[in-house]
Amino acid sequence: MKAFWLDVLKRFLASAGVALLFGLFSFVLLFSFMSLSLRAPEVEVPKDSILVIDLTMNVSDRPGGFDFEELAMKALSKRGEPKSFHLLELIQTIRKASADEEISGILLKGSLQPVGYGSGYAALAELGDALNEFRKSGKPIVGYAVDPSLPDYFLLSHADELFLNPYGSVLFNGMSAQVTFYGKAFEEYGIGVQVARTGEYKGAVEPFLSDRFSDSNREQLEEVLGDRWSDYVGLVARNRKLSLERLREISNDQFHLKAEDAVVAGLFDKAAHYDEVIDRLGEIGRVDEETGEFARVSLAKYVDRPSSVGDLQALEEDERPAVSVVYVEGAILDGRGDDGEFVGGDEIAGRLRDIRKDKKTKAVVLRINSPGGSVTGAEAIRREVERVRADGIPVVVSMGSVAASGGYWIAAKSERIFASPETITGSIGVFGLLPNIKDFGNRFGVTWDVVKTEPHADAFSFVRPRTETEMEHVQLYVEDIYDRFLEHVAAGRDMNKTEVHNVAKGRVWSGQDAREVGLVDEFGGLGDAILYAVELARLPDDFQLIEHPRVETPFEVLSELLDTPLASKLSNASMNQQNALVAQFKDVERNLHMFGRLNDPRSVYAVLPWFWNRGF
């Protein structure tokens, strides 16, 4: 019997050894193969090339990297390209193309695929400014679309020549903010929600209590959307040389135009198939003898990104004085993490602490694209902003598409705040959200019992409603947090608390109105904020930019892939396009997911949930 078990053990160890050796060999082989596939070769731009910018991507504020799906496609089929580019690298790439003698023009095509808080109004407006600057070089921009959305057309309207597929159409139907309300559903299924809040305009909790907007919330939404649509129509009018009256007529009467009608209306120059566009681009640049089509270079190949360990080492060894750009994109949670949709307050605070120790960094630009979130998460960031400034490093804020509630909390005490006229900001208010599932559980025979030492030991339990006394204490706590919010804003904006309260009350402002009431200093994008920070720090012309987070190299992404279960990575790979019905269910799923991720230790938040719908 002993010999039998010894034989079994030997066989097991032999099998395990073979498996281990095979795994190590596979790892080495995989890493070598991926390294060869992902190493960025020197890009040779053909003479008289067209830079092809395929808008089938997400334009994020923060740098990201290659996701698993893209890595796999690029390594195995050599077809993959990064689907996500961040604003600063896009602007720098367009500037590079403007000065590049080998680039004859730009082709814009495809349709944006927003992810998280990406492809927002302010980011696209800054990208549009870069396209306008490119046109000043004398090089043309050609646009081609099939069924463009409003955000697509926002960028396409900057083209010198704009083509629409003869079987395509364009929607020019205005903007809306649609919110899913769960109040009656929660009531129907026995889910109770108790709320403590401040500010008549703090409508953040309405989706969980009601079945419609309150009058005050509807009022502020109509004002913000009206400002944004006016800005949109004004930009299109300037780009397409159309009157505002004509565009208003189109949006009111036609709104969904087939190709020939869109041309007659002046929204496009010509209805044309893609092969006709190819011929036109060959005239602007030149025809490649090998392909028989226009000479081109893709955005993915032309953009400058670190792609190797050597690139990273060069960045580390660069001792020039720097401006550090710290990105806060997504709803703010308590803790760590940063994926572009949620960001941990401790994560950003840690980056700011590292920056204070970095002798190269002489100024910080905080780029905020966030509706807020956890009060404790926002406060962790705000404190580090104060400490950075106390160390003599100026902090300048650049607001993206939204910097509201907790997003404004972290901005208030900076040296200067830049925003787009259509940035969504303000929403200075606080609420406590306390759900319970007592009735829901009881309906299915689930009950809870408790043993406690004091009457309120289970005050924050999710299986019973709070008593009147407990809600009074929560309300007092929320009011105290709101008062601190007012104090921070008053100190940062050189206002008194009464003045701040008059423009607070949870009210949402456009950047245009926020500047008038003193919440924003001046209009400008990320580039303007960087230049202002350079002036404050008195940096030389050859300063460097350090982004936090920076773009990951393919090798780093591969390392993360090997540290994460393959099944988990595969489950995250999915198609971005979806029909309208699926999108609606996804919206509900996302809102409930957000509801579940709110993790403030005291369930107190400064957040703008109606922006969860990522409305353009």
Secondary structure, 3 states (H helix, E strand, C coil): CHHHHHHHHHHHHHHHHHHHHHHHHHHHHHHHHHHHHHCCCCCCCCCCEEEEEECCCEEECCCCCCCHHHHHHHHHCCCCCCCEEEHHHHHHHHHHHHHCCCEEEEEEECCCCCCCCCCCHHHHHHHHHHHHHHHCCCCCEEEEECCCCHHHHHHHCCCCEEEECCCCEEECCCCCCCCCCCHHHHHHCCCEEEEEECCCCCHHHHHHHCCCCCHHHHHHHHHHHHHHHHHHHHHHHHHHCCCHHHHHHHHHHHCEEEHHHHHHHCCCCEECCHHHHHHHHHHHCCECCCCCCECEEEHHHHCCCCCCHHHHHHHHHCCCCEEEEEEEECEEECCCCECCCEEEHHHHHHHHHHHHHCCCEEEEEEEEEECEEEHHHHHHHHHHHHHHHHCCCCEEEEEEEEEECHHHHCCCCCCEEEECCCCEEECCCCEEEEEECHHHHHHCCCCCCCCCCCCCCCCCCCCCCCCHHHHHHHHHHHHHHHHHHHHHHHHHHCCCHHHHHHHCCCCEEEHHHHHHCCCCCEECCHHHHHHHHHHHHCCCCCCEEEEECCCCCHHHHHHHHHHCCHHHHHHCCCCCCCCHHHHHHHHHHHHHHHHHHCCCCCCEEEECHHHHHCCC
